[in-house]
Amino acid sequence: MNQHVPVLLKESVDLLIKNKNGIYFDGTIGFGGHSSEIITRLQQKGKLIATDKDIEAFVHSQRKFADDKRISVYNASFTEIDTIAKIEFIEKFDGIFVDLGVSSYQLDNVESGFTFREDSPLDLRMNKKSGISASYLLNNFTQEQISEILFTYGEEKLSRKIARFIVEKREVEKFNSTLQLKKIVEKVIPPNYVNKSLSRIFQALRIYVNNELEELKNFLDKSIDLLCNGGRLVILSYHSLEDRIVKEKFKYESLRCVCPPKTPICICGKKQSLILLNSKPIIPSDLEINKNRRARSAKLRVAEKVQS
């Protein structure tokens, strides 16, 4: 099995763990890369709660950590952190971590439906039992809707032309496979840029069908509330849309006042909830990128809950 190589592993865990007997949360356990390192840093009273909505990742990690009573794994979205905290009788976490990347296993495994390098079902859902598939989207959404999704979530400049070709093609044959979509893109995009466009398009469809950006916003709100004083929120993202959401949320929560600049007295009632631990994101070294090309776009942001 080609498993996900954990990105910025040491940096992430070094910044996450302050209390070795604390309670921590990993919202995207995947195949256990970061969680394995977190567990090695924790002492016997330490606890790790982990989630993943991908069933294969969940089953793998559940088996991997079956003999360690310090870790509990749930087949759920990280947005359910508040519900899981109640189930585990946890009031606050000492640290919360999420790696927002898609695992190498998912990207390379044909059956997972995330790769365009081989023909596979055009699905792109993390949880195959929830929501709509990418094929349903392409077969049923309007040309304008498809174009907007490709442009908004994939920043694809030729989104309108691609959307038009998709709508024309589905009148003849419904979309079911990744190869069908790939052929459409190859008609529109010059050969040297096909793979980059395919990456953007598949990213856009994946983000939309999994509602990733709204889930991230929801998760950040809940996580800040569930952090203990001095607890840390560590987020690893891989594209600008995610990183922008994290950056803006961290910046807003680190402000003490949001009144207009010339307001003589603060009347906004804003309270600072976070302290930024890095003004600029931490990025992988050249050495790490050379070893793992998929790390090249990674950005790590860390914030700490204000002592109240």
PAKOLKE-195071 format. One record per residue (C-alpha): chain; residue number from 1; x, y, z. Coordinates in nm, 2 decimals. Last residue first. Layout:
N
dotor, bagu, u, v, w
A, NUM, X, Y, Z
...
REM end
This chain:
308
dotor, bagu, u, v, w
A, 308, -0.81, 3.40, 3.01
A, 307, -0.49, 3.27, 2.85
A, 306, -0.52, 3.32, 2.48
A, 305, -0.54, 3.01, 2.27
A, 304, -0.23, 2.95, 2.06
A, 303, -0.20, 2.97, 1.68
A, 302, -0.01, 2.77, 1.42
A, 301, 0.00, 2.78, 1.04
A, 300, 0.17, 2.52, 0.82
A, 299, 0.19, 2.56, 0.45
A, 298, 0.23, 2.27, 0.20
A, 297, 0.27, 2.34, -0.17
A, 296, 0.60, 2.14, -0.22
A, 295, 0.50, 1.85, 0.00
A, 294, 0.37, 1.64, -0.29
A, 293, 0.72, 1.62, -0.43
A, 292, 0.83, 1.41, -0.13
A, 291, 1.21, 1.34, -0.10
A, 290, 1.31, 1.65, -0.30
A, 289, 1.04, 1.85, -0.11
A, 288, 1.18, 1.74, 0.22
A, 287, 1.54, 1.85, 0.13
A, 286, 1.42, 2.18, -0.01
A, 285, 1.26, 2.25, 0.33
A, 284, 0.89, 2.24, 0.38
A, 283, 0.70, 2.56, 0.45
A, 282, 0.61, 2.74, 0.78
A, 281, 0.35, 3.00, 0.72
A, 280, 0.43, 3.37, 0.79
A, 279, 0.32, 3.55, 1.11
A, 278, 0.41, 3.24, 1.31
A, 277, 0.29, 3.18, 1.67
A, 276, -0.03, 3.39, 1.62
A, 275, -0.21, 3.45, 1.95
A, 274, -0.57, 3.35, 1.96
A, 273, -0.90, 3.45, 2.14
A, 272, -0.88, 3.83, 2.13
A, 271, -1.21, 3.99, 2.24
A, 270, -1.42, 4.22, 2.02
A, 269, -1.66, 4.45, 2.21
A, 268, -1.68, 4.67, 1.90
A, 267, -1.70, 5.00, 2.10
A, 266, -1.33, 5.09, 2.13
A, 265, -1.29, 5.46, 2.20
A, 264, -1.16, 5.73, 1.97
A, 263, -1.28, 5.55, 1.64
A, 262, -1.03, 5.67, 1.38
A, 261, -0.91, 5.32, 1.28
A, 260, -1.26, 5.17, 1.24
A, 259, -1.33, 4.93, 1.52
A, 258, -1.20, 4.57, 1.49
A, 257, -1.04, 4.54, 1.84
A, 256, -0.83, 4.29, 2.02
A, 255, -0.72, 4.11, 1.70
A, 254, -0.58, 3.75, 1.71
A, 253, -0.92, 3.60, 1.62
A, 252, -0.92, 3.80, 1.30
A, 251, -0.57, 3.70, 1.20
A, 250, -0.63, 3.33, 1.27
A, 249, -0.95, 3.33, 1.07
A, 248, -0.79, 3.52, 0.78
A, 247, -0.49, 3.28, 0.76
A, 246, -0.69, 2.97, 0.79
A, 245, -0.94, 3.07, 0.52
A, 244, -0.65, 3.19, 0.30
A, 243, -0.46, 2.86, 0.35
A, 242, -0.76, 2.66, 0.23
A, 241, -0.81, 2.86, -0.09
A, 240, -0.44, 2.89, -0.15
A, 239, -0.37, 2.52, -0.17
A, 238, -0.19, 2.26, 0.05
A, 237, -0.29, 2.32, 0.41
A, 236, -0.15, 2.21, 0.75
A, 235, -0.33, 2.35, 1.05
A, 234, -0.20, 2.35, 1.41
A, 233, -0.43, 2.49, 1.68
A, 232, -0.26, 2.51, 2.02
A, 231, -0.37, 2.51, 2.38
A, 230, -0.26, 2.79, 2.60
A, 229, -0.60, 2.81, 2.77
A, 228, -0.79, 2.50, 2.66
A, 227, -0.90, 2.46, 2.30
A, 226, -1.27, 2.36, 2.24
A, 225, -1.40, 2.71, 2.15
A, 224, -1.11, 2.76, 1.90
A, 223, -1.18, 2.42, 1.75
A, 222, -1.55, 2.48, 1.69
A, 221, -1.49, 2.79, 1.49
A, 220, -1.21, 2.63, 1.30
A, 219, -1.42, 2.33, 1.22
A, 218, -1.70, 2.53, 1.07
A, 217, -1.47, 2.72, 0.85
A, 216, -1.30, 2.40, 0.73
A, 215, -1.63, 2.23, 0.67
A, 214, -1.73, 2.53, 0.45
A, 213, -1.41, 2.49, 0.25
A, 212, -1.43, 2.12, 0.21
A, 211, -1.79, 2.08, 0.09
A, 210, -1.69, 1.72, -0.01
A, 209, -1.85, 1.75, -0.36
A, 208, -1.72, 2.10, -0.40
A, 207, -1.36, 2.05, -0.29
A, 206, -1.33, 1.73, -0.49
A, 205, -1.47, 1.90, -0.81
A, 204, -1.23, 2.19, -0.77
A, 203, -0.93, 1.97, -0.70
A, 202, -1.01, 1.75, -1.00
A, 201, -1.02, 2.06, -1.22
A, 200, -0.70, 2.21, -1.08
A, 199, -0.50, 1.88, -1.12
A, 198, -0.64, 1.83, -1.47
A, 197, -0.53, 2.18, -1.56
A, 196, -0.18, 2.11, -1.44
A, 195, -0.17, 1.78, -1.62
A, 194, -0.30, 1.93, -1.95
A, 193, -0.05, 2.22, -1.96
A, 192, 0.21, 2.09, -2.20
A, 191, -0.06, 1.93, -2.42
A, 190, -0.25, 2.26, -2.48
A, 189, -0.59, 2.26, -2.30
A, 188, -0.93, 2.23, -2.46
A, 187, -0.94, 1.88, -2.62
A, 186, -0.72, 1.73, -2.35
A, 185, -0.97, 1.86, -2.09
A, 184, -1.26, 1.67, -2.26
A, 183, -1.04, 1.35, -2.27
A, 182, -0.96, 1.38, -1.90
A, 181, -1.33, 1.40, -1.82
A, 180, -1.41, 1.07, -2.00
A, 179, -1.10, 0.91, -1.84
A, 178, -1.22, 0.99, -1.49
A, 177, -1.52, 0.78, -1.54
A, 176, -1.90, 0.79, -1.53
A, 175, -2.00, 1.10, -1.74
A, 174, -2.32, 1.04, -1.95
A, 173, -2.28, 1.00, -2.32
A, 172, -2.43, 1.20, -2.61
A, 171, -2.59, 1.49, -2.43
A, 170, -2.31, 1.45, -2.17
A, 169, -2.05, 1.56, -2.43
A, 168, -2.21, 1.90, -2.51
A, 167, -2.24, 1.98, -2.13
A, 166, -1.88, 1.89, -2.08
A, 165, -1.76, 2.09, -2.38
A, 164, -1.94, 2.40, -2.25
A, 163, -1.79, 2.35, -1.90
A, 162, -1.44, 2.33, -2.05
A, 161, -1.49, 2.65, -2.24
A, 160, -1.62, 2.83, -1.93
A, 159, -1.35, 2.70, -1.70
A, 158, -1.06, 2.81, -1.93
A, 157, -0.90, 3.01, -1.65
A, 156, -0.91, 2.73, -1.39
A, 155, -0.89, 2.88, -1.04
A, 154, -0.98, 2.53, -0.91
A, 153, -1.24, 2.61, -0.65
A, 152, -1.39, 2.93, -0.79
A, 151, -1.31, 2.87, -1.16
A, 150, -1.41, 2.50, -1.18
A, 149, -1.71, 2.56, -0.96
A, 148, -1.83, 2.86, -1.16
A, 147, -1.79, 2.68, -1.49
A, 146, -2.00, 2.38, -1.36
A, 145, -2.27, 2.61, -1.24
A, 144, -2.28, 2.81, -1.57
A, 143, -2.30, 2.49, -1.77
A, 142, -2.59, 2.37, -1.56
A, 141, -2.55, 2.08, -1.31
A, 140, -2.68, 1.73, -1.39
A, 139, -2.42, 1.51, -1.56
A, 138, -2.11, 1.69, -1.43
A, 137, -2.24, 1.70, -1.07
A, 136, -2.36, 1.34, -1.08
A, 135, -2.01, 1.23, -1.21
A, 134, -1.85, 1.43, -0.93
A, 133, -2.05, 1.23, -0.67
A, 132, -2.32, 1.37, -0.45
A, 131, -2.34, 1.37, -0.07
A, 130, -2.26, 1.09, 0.17
A, 129, -2.22, 0.72, 0.13
A, 128, -1.89, 0.74, -0.06
A, 127, -1.73, 0.93, 0.22
A, 126, -1.42, 1.11, 0.08
A, 125, -1.61, 1.18, -0.23
A, 124, -1.41, 1.21, -0.56
A, 123, -1.66, 1.00, -0.77
A, 122, -1.56, 0.96, -1.13
A, 121, -1.51, 0.58, -1.14
A, 120, -1.16, 0.50, -1.25
A, 119, -0.94, 0.53, -1.56
A, 118, -0.58, 0.59, -1.47
A, 117, -0.37, 0.91, -1.43
A, 116, -0.68, 1.10, -1.34
A, 115, -0.67, 0.99, -0.98
A, 114, -0.92, 1.05, -0.70
A, 113, -1.16, 0.76, -0.77
A, 112, -1.06, 0.55, -0.46
A, 111, -1.05, 0.24, -0.67
A, 110, -0.76, 0.37, -0.88
A, 109, -0.54, 0.42, -0.58
A, 108, -0.27, 0.68, -0.64
A, 107, -0.44, 1.00, -0.51
A, 106, -0.61, 0.81, -0.22
A, 105, -0.29, 0.63, -0.12
A, 104, -0.09, 0.96, -0.15
A, 103, -0.33, 1.11, 0.11
A, 102, -0.54, 1.41, 0.03
A, 101, -0.41, 1.71, 0.22
A, 100, -0.59, 1.90, 0.49
A, 99, -0.36, 1.79, 0.77
A, 98, -0.54, 1.88, 1.09
A, 97, -0.42, 1.93, 1.45
A, 96, -0.58, 2.03, 1.78
A, 95, -0.39, 2.07, 2.10
A, 94, -0.46, 2.08, 2.47
A, 93, -0.82, 1.99, 2.41
A, 92, -1.11, 2.10, 2.63
A, 91, -1.42, 1.95, 2.80
A, 90, -1.36, 1.59, 2.70
A, 89, -1.63, 1.33, 2.81
A, 88, -1.53, 1.11, 2.52
A, 87, -1.88, 1.12, 2.37
A, 86, -1.90, 1.50, 2.44
A, 85, -1.56, 1.55, 2.26
A, 84, -1.69, 1.34, 1.97
A, 83, -1.99, 1.58, 1.93
A, 82, -1.77, 1.89, 1.94
A, 81, -1.51, 1.74, 1.70
A, 80, -1.79, 1.66, 1.44
A, 79, -1.63, 1.90, 1.19
A, 78, -1.34, 1.66, 1.18
A, 77, -1.56, 1.43, 0.97
A, 76, -1.63, 1.09, 1.11
A, 75, -1.50, 0.73, 1.12
A, 74, -1.37, 0.77, 1.47
A, 73, -1.03, 0.66, 1.62
A, 72, -0.95, 0.65, 2.00
A, 71, -0.59, 0.67, 2.12
A, 70, -0.43, 0.62, 2.46
A, 69, -0.55, 0.26, 2.48
A, 68, -0.28, 0.15, 2.24
A, 67, -0.33, -0.20, 2.12
A, 66, -0.57, -0.12, 1.83
A, 65, -0.35, 0.16, 1.70
A, 64, -0.28, 0.01, 1.36
A, 63, -0.61, -0.17, 1.34
A, 62, -0.81, 0.16, 1.39
A, 61, -0.57, 0.33, 1.16
A, 60, -0.63, 0.09, 0.87
A, 59, -1.01, 0.09, 0.92
A, 58, -1.03, 0.47, 0.93
A, 57, -0.81, 0.52, 0.63
A, 56, -1.02, 0.28, 0.43
A, 55, -1.35, 0.44, 0.55
A, 54, -1.24, 0.79, 0.45
A, 53, -1.43, 1.01, 0.70
A, 52, -1.12, 1.04, 0.93
A, 51, -1.11, 1.11, 1.30
A, 50, -0.86, 1.10, 1.59
A, 49, -0.87, 1.15, 1.96
A, 48, -0.53, 1.13, 2.13
A, 47, -0.48, 1.10, 2.51
A, 46, -0.19, 1.14, 2.74
A, 45, -0.19, 0.98, 3.08
A, 44, 0.07, 0.73, 2.97
A, 43, 0.31, 0.99, 2.83
A, 42, 0.27, 1.14, 2.49
A, 41, 0.55, 1.21, 2.24
A, 40, 0.53, 0.86, 2.07
A, 39, 0.16, 0.91, 2.03
A, 38, 0.20, 1.24, 1.84
A, 37, 0.45, 1.07, 1.61
A, 36, 0.21, 0.79, 1.53
A, 35, -0.07, 1.05, 1.49
A, 34, 0.13, 1.24, 1.22
A, 33, 0.16, 0.93, 1.00
A, 32, -0.15, 0.74, 1.10
A, 31, -0.29, 0.62, 0.77
A, 30, -0.53, 0.91, 0.73
A, 29, -0.56, 1.06, 1.08
A, 28, -0.74, 1.37, 0.95
A, 27, -0.89, 1.55, 1.25
A, 26, -0.60, 1.48, 1.49
A, 25, -0.71, 1.58, 1.84
A, 24, -0.50, 1.60, 2.16
A, 23, -0.55, 1.55, 2.54
A, 22, -0.26, 1.63, 2.76
A, 21, -0.01, 1.42, 2.95
A, 20, 0.28, 1.53, 2.73
A, 19, 0.17, 1.89, 2.77
A, 18, 0.32, 2.13, 2.51
A, 17, 0.25, 1.93, 2.20
A, 16, 0.14, 2.10, 1.88
A, 15, 0.45, 2.30, 1.78
A, 14, 0.69, 2.01, 1.80
A, 13, 0.42, 1.79, 1.63
A, 12, 0.39, 2.01, 1.33
A, 11, 0.76, 2.09, 1.29
A, 10, 0.86, 1.72, 1.32
A, 9, 0.61, 1.60, 1.06
A, 8, 0.63, 1.88, 0.80
A, 7, 0.45, 1.64, 0.56
A, 6, 0.35, 1.29, 0.66
A, 5, 0.42, 1.05, 0.37
A, 4, 0.07, 0.91, 0.27
A, 3, 0.07, 0.54, 0.21
A, 2, 0.14, 0.34, -0.10
A, 1, 0.00, 0.00, 0.00
REM end
